[in-house]
């Protein structure tokens, strides 16, 4: 089951031309810089804009093709904007009831009640929007979108207008959506940390074109994409808590063919986790390191080498067990070590970030 989207839309000075097949489950991030076409694509999918000759199929249902266009108000989707866009004269409960009225005829309150529980807003129901924090308003906006029992949820940079504190407040709720929703979620962002934390699938857009479309891990490990360059270059690995070293407040996270030690977050054994390893925290050695403060030392082999965004650096992709890591090296270091594809290396990982 897939989302099939084909659009070609031109404005003065800009053209969006995409042909995408996306998974119909999980979170797909639409990533790119400002002006890359992310929001335009989302609006086309929502039916808020129309591209002649466009095509949109959600699973087996056609929402748009050469002879048919389903109006925006008839599309069974929820849309969450950068700003919450709540009705200021209605309470939280009233805003949610408005969303529920858009649900299919005869729909009971189960969807609304589940949305309230999922977003943790039961204690806010009698407040008006101006008595809510930015993070609370966005949680209400998401719940209102879910109250329509959508078949597709669209989110356009929902954290962009929030400060760091409010982002931290809402992130756990977005993770609950990732874990519990049975419908696809398209999430627009230009922030690599959000993509790494929430996405299962990644579409990279640039100037209205699709540069990449694939699973998150494999796409982040590509060396030819803007998201792989600079200080944010790195990979995301799905792992499992394998052990806890209580005296040292550490936990071991295991992935196919290897493991990392990270700070103990109090998670139970066998808990599935997602970790992020930045290229700047990875170094390479041709011989096994001796006594070192770095606790994560693994064996691997060089898979590929690519240019970084600075002429004095390169990005090296290394296969370790069943995953790929990236390492940022100076060209002088790479030349001194005679780094080349296929070579065995020792990989030292200084820091591993648990995404939670």
C-alpha positions, 0 to 999 in steps of 0.5 A, a space after each residue: 500500500 502506497 501514496 502515489 503523488 505526481 505533480 508539475 506546478 510552475 510559478 514565476 521563478 519556481 517549478 515543482 516537478 515531483 513523482 513520488 511513491 511513499 509508504 502508507 504507514 509511518 512518518 515520511 519527512 519532506 526535508 529541504 531548505 526554505 524554497 525547496 517546495 516542501 509546503 507547496 507539495 503538502 498543499 497540493 496533496 491537501 487539495 489547497 492548490 491544484 496542478 493540472 494533470 496531477 495525480 494523487 492516489 492514497 492506497 487504492 483511492 484516487 484523489 486526483 487524476 486527469 479527469 477527477 479532482 477531489 476538493 480539499 474539504 472532501 479529502 479525509 486528511 488532517 492538516 497541522 500548520 506552523 501556527 495552531 490556527 485555533 478559534 480564539 472564541 472557542 475553548 479547547 473542547 469547542 475547537 476539538 468538537 469543531 474538528 469532530 464535526 468534520 468526521 464521517 457521518 455517524 462517527 462516535 467520540 472514540 476518535 476524539 477521546 483517543 486524540 485527547 489521551 494521545 496528546 495529553 490535553 484532558 486537563 486543558 479542555 476548558 481553557 481558551 487558546 490565549 491561556 495555552 503555551 505555544 506547545 499546548 496550542 500545537 498539541 490541541 491543533 494536532 488533536 483537532 486534526 486527528 478528531 476528523 478520523 483522517 486517512 492521512 495526516 499532514 504537518 507543516 513544520 509544527 515546531 518552527 514557531 516554538 522556542 527550545 523549551 516548547 519544542 522539548 515539551 511537544 516532542 514526546 507527543 510527536 513520538 507517540 504519534 509515530 508509535 501509535 498512529 496507523 495512518 501515514 504522516 507527512 512531516 515537513 521540516 528543514 531541521 535535521 534533528 527533527 528528521 532524525 528523531 521522527 522519520 521512517 522515510 525521507 524525501 529530500 527536496 531542492 528547488 522543486 526537485 526530488 534529490 532522494 526518496 528512501 528509508 531514513 537510515 539509507 538516505 542519511 548515509 548517502 554521501 551525495 546529499 545536502 543533509 549529509 554535509 556539514 556539522 549535521 552529517 550523521 546516521 540514525 540507527 535503530 537499536 535495542 537496550 541490551 545491558 545496563 551498567 548501573 555503577 557507571 550509569 551507562 547502558 548498552 544499545 545493540 544493533 545488528 553486528 555491534 553495540 554502543 555504550 551510552 548514558 543510562 536513561 533508565 530504560 528497560 532491557 529489550 526496549 527499542 531505541 533510536 540513536 544518532 551518531 554524528 560524523 564529527 564524533 567518529 574517528 578512524 584508525 588503521 590499527 586497534 587503539 590502545 588505552 583510550 577514553 573512547 569507550 566505543 571502538 568497533 571494527 569495520 571497513 571503508 565503504 565509500 568516500 565523498 566530499 564534505 562542504 569544506 574543501 579541507 574535509 571528506 566524509 567517509 562511510 564505514 560499514 560496521 556490522 549491519 549498519 553504516 556510519 559516517 566519519 568526518 576527516 580532514 583530507 590530510 588525515 585521510 591521506 596520512 592514513 591512506 583511507 580507501 574503499 574496501 580497507 579494514 579500519 577501527 572505528 572510534 565513536 566518541 558520543 552516541 545520542 539517544 533520540 527521545 
